[in-house]
C-alpha cells in the first residue's frame, strides 16, 4: 500500500499534458491519494480519455478536458469548464512539453515562437486564467529540465524556453503569494520519457546520466513522487523554487565510476 500524503483527499487537480508519460503517472498517483484529477492533453484526446477511464476503473476520480495550452483561447475555455464542473481548482501541474531540435544558430523565429509558447508562455496563461479559481494554499508546479542551466547540442531552443520558464516561476511566485498560491518547478536530468525520444542522441544523454549521476537517471516514478511531495500540505512554505531531482548529478564533483569497495 502506498503511503498517504496529507492534503490530497477531495482536492481538484489539473495535470497538463497527462495523456501519457510523466503527466499520466502524476495523475494516477494523485488520484490514488484521493484527489479529483483532470486529465489534459492537446492532441491525444483518445489517450486522455483512456487515462481517465483507467483511473476510474481502480476507484479513482478523473475526467478529461482537451486543450492546447500554447493557445490562450483554449486555456480560457478550459478554465471556464473547470469553473462550471468543479467550482474551484487546488493544484496545477504543468507537464506539457514540446519544441524544436536545432542549433541555436540555425533556429528560425517560428521555431522559437512555437517552443516558447508551449514551454513558457503557457505557464503565464495558465496562471492568468486558473489562479482566480484557486483558493489559499493552492499549488502550481512546472516541469523544467537541466537544459535550462546546461547546454546540450540540439537542445538550445528548448533550453532557452525552460530557462525563461524558471524566471517566470520566480515572478509568478511573487505575484501570486498574496493569494496564498505557491509556484515551484522541478529540474531533472534526462530520464526515459516519450518526449525525450524526439531528440537525437537521447540514448547518449541517458547513458551519460547513468554514468555521472550517483543514483543514475531518475525513474519516472521518483520524479512523479517528488511532484506529489511538493504539492502536499507539508510543502506550503516553499515557493519560487526549482528543485533539482537529478540523483546527485549537479553535486557530484568527480563524475567517474566509483572504485569497487574493499
C-alpha positions in Angstrom: 0.0 0.0 0.0 1.3 3.5 -0.9 1.9 5.8 1.9 -0.7 8.5 2.1 0.3 12.1 1.9 -1.5 14.9 3.7 -3.7 17.3 1.8 -4.9 15.4 -1.2 -8.3 14.0 -0.4 -11.0 15.8 -2.3 -8.6 18.3 -3.9 -9.2 19.2 -7.6 -6.0 18.7 -9.6 -5.3 19.6 -13.2 -2.3 17.8 -14.8 -1.4 19.5 -18.0 0.0 17.0 -20.5 -1.2 13.9 -18.8 -2.4 11.6 -21.5 0.9 9.7 -21.3 4.4 9.6 -19.7 5.2 11.5 -16.6 2.0 13.5 -16.6 -0.1 10.4 -16.6 1.9 8.9 -13.7 1.4 12.1 -11.7 -2.3 12.0 -12.3 -2.5 8.3 -11.3 -0.6 8.9 -8.1 -2.7 11.9 -7.1 -5.9 10.0 -7.8 -4.7 7.2 -5.6 -4.2 9.8 -2.9 -7.9 10.8 -3.1 -7.7 13.8 -5.4 -10.2 14.5 -8.2 -8.0 14.6 -11.2 -8.5 16.4 -14.5 -6.6 14.8 -17.4 -5.5 17.2 -20.1 -3.8 16.9 -23.5 -3.6 18.9 -26.7 -4.0 16.4 -29.5 -4.3 13.0 -27.9 -7.9 13.1 -26.8 -8.3 9.3 -27.1 -5.3 8.7 -24.9 -6.5 11.2 -22.4 -9.9 9.6 -22.1 -8.3 6.2 -21.8 -6.3 7.5 -18.8 -9.4 8.9 -17.2 -11.2 5.6 -17.6 -8.3 3.7 -16.3 -8.1 5.8 -13.1 -11.9 5.4 -12.5 -11.6 1.7 -13.0 -9.3 1.5 -10.0 -11.6 3.6 -7.8 -10.2 7.0 -8.5 -11.9 10.2 -9.7 -10.9 11.5 -13.1 -12.3 13.5 -16.0 -10.8 14.7 -19.3 -10.6 18.3 -20.7 -8.8 18.7 -24.0 -6.9 22.0 -24.6 -3.7 23.1 -26.2 -2.1 25.2 -23.5 0.0 27.1 -26.1 -3.3 28.7 -27.3 -4.6 31.3 -24.9 -8.2 31.0 -26.1 -8.2 27.3 -25.3 -6.7 27.9 -21.9 -9.5 30.4 -21.2 -12.1 27.8 -22.4 -10.6 25.1 -20.2 -10.7 27.5 -17.1 -14.4 28.1 -17.7 -15.1 24.3 -18.0 -13.2 23.8 -14.7 -15.2 26.5 -13.0 -18.5 25.1 -14.3 -17.8 21.5 -13.3 -15.7 21.8 -10.1 -16.1 25.4 -8.9 -12.5 25.7 -8.0 -9.0 24.2 -8.5 -6.4 23.3 -5.9 -3.4 22.1 -7.9 -2.0 22.6 -11.4 0.9 20.5 -12.6 2.4 21.5 -16.0 3.9 18.5 -17.7 3.3 19.5 -21.3 6.4 19.7 -23.4 7.5 20.3 -27.0 9.8 22.2 -29.2 12.3 22.3 -32.0 15.5 20.4 -32.1 18.1 22.7 -33.8 21.3 24.5 -33.3 20.6 28.0 -31.9 22.5 29.5 -34.9 20.1 27.6 -37.3 16.8 28.1 -35.5 14.2 30.2 -37.1 11.8 32.7 -35.4 8.8 30.3 -35.9 10.8 27.6 -34.1 11.4 29.9 -31.1 7.8 31.1 -31.1 6.3 27.6 -31.0 8.8 26.3 -28.4 8.3 29.3 -26.1 4.5 29.2 -26.5 4.4 25.6 -25.3 7.1 25.7 -22.6 7.0 29.3 -21.3 4.0 31.5 -22.2 1.6 28.6 -21.4 2.8 28.9 -17.8 1.6 32.5 -17.8 -1.7 31.9 -19.4 -2.5 29.0 -17.1 -1.7 31.2 -14.1 -3.7 34.1 -15.5 -6.9 32.1 -16.2 -6.7 29.4 -13.5 -5.5 31.3 -10.4 -8.8 33.1 -9.9 -10.3 29.6 -9.3 -7.6 28.7 -6.8 -8.0 29.2 -3.0 -5.3 30.0 -0.5 -3.0 27.0 -0.2 -3.1 26.1 -3.8 -0.1 24.9 -5.9 1.4 25.4 -9.3 4.2 23.1 -10.3 6.2 23.2 -13.6 8.5 20.6 -15.1 11.8 22.1 -16.2 15.0 20.4 -17.2 18.8 20.6 -16.8 18.7 22.2 -20.3 17.7 25.4 -18.5 21.1 25.8 -17.0 23.3 23.5 -19.1 23.9 23.5 -22.8 23.3 20.4 -25.0 23.6 20.1 -28.7 20.2 20.4 -30.4 18.5 21.5 -27.1 19.3 25.2 -27.2 15.9 26.4 -28.3 14.0 24.3 -25.7 16.7 25.0 -23.1 16.1 28.8 -23.6 12.4 28.3 -23.1 12.9 26.3 -20.0 15.2 28.9 -18.6 12.6 31.6 -19.3 10.0 29.5 -17.5 12.2 29.3 -14.4 12.4 33.1 -14.4 8.6 33.1 -14.7 8.3 30.7 -11.8 10.0 33.3 -9.6 7.9 36.2 -10.8 4.6 34.3 -10.6 5.6 33.1 -7.1 6.0 36.8 -6.1 2.7 37.9 -7.7 0.6 35.0 -6.5 1.9 35.0 -3.0 -0.8 37.5 -1.7 -3.4 35.0 -2.9 -1.7 32.2 -0.9 -0.7 30.3 -4.1 2.7 28.7 -4.4 4.6 28.3 -7.6 7.6 25.9 -8.0 9.4 23.8 -10.5 11.4 20.6 -10.9 14.6 20.4 -12.8 15.7 16.9 -13.8 18.4 15.3 -15.8 17.4 13.1 -18.8 15.1 10.3 -17.9 13.3 7.7 -20.0 10.3 9.6 -21.4 8.3 9.9 -24.6 9.3 13.5 -25.3 13.0 12.7 -24.9 12.8 10.2 -27.8 12.1 13.0 -30.2 15.6 14.4 -29.7 18.5 12.7 -31.5 21.2 11.5 -29.2 18.7 10.8 -26.4 20.4 7.4 -25.8 23.7 9.1 -25.2 22.0 11.5 -22.7 20.6 8.7 -20.7 23.9 6.8 -20.8 25.6 10.0 -19.5 23.2 10.4 -16.7 23.5 6.7 -15.8 27.3 7.1 -15.7 27.6 10.5 -14.0 24.7 10.6 -11.5 25.4 8.8 -8.2 21.9 7.4 -8.3 21.6 7.1 -12.0 19.0 8.8 -14.2 15.8 9.5 -12.2 13.0 6.9 -12.8 9.7 8.5 -13.9 8.1 7.2 -10.6 10.6 9.1 -8.5 10.0 12.4 -10.4 6.2 11.9 -10.0 6.6 11.2 -6.3 8.6 14.4 -5.9 5.9 16.4 -7.5 3.4 14.9 -5.1 5.6 15.9 -2.2 5.8 19.5 -3.5 2.0 19.7 -3.8 1.3 18.2 -0.4 0.2 20.3 2.5 3.6 19.9 4.2 5.2 22.0 1.4 3.1 25.1 1.9 6.1 27.4 2.7 8.1 26.5 -0.4 7.6 28.9 -3.3 9.6 30.4 -6.1 12.0 27.4 -6.1 13.2 25.0 -8.8 14.2 21.7 -7.2 16.9 19.6 -8.7 15.7 16.0 -9.0 18.9 14.6 -10.5 20.2 11.7 -8.4 23.1 13.9 -7.2 24.3 14.8 -10.7 24.9 18.5 -10.1 26.6 18.0 -6.8 28.9 15.2 -7.8 32.4 16.6 -8.3 34.1 13.6 -9.8 31.9 12.1 -12.5 33.7 8.7 -12.9 32.8 5.3 -11.8 33.5 4.7 -8.1 36.1 2.2 -7.1 34.9 -1.2 -6.1 34.6 -1.5 -2.2 37.4 -3.2 -0.4 
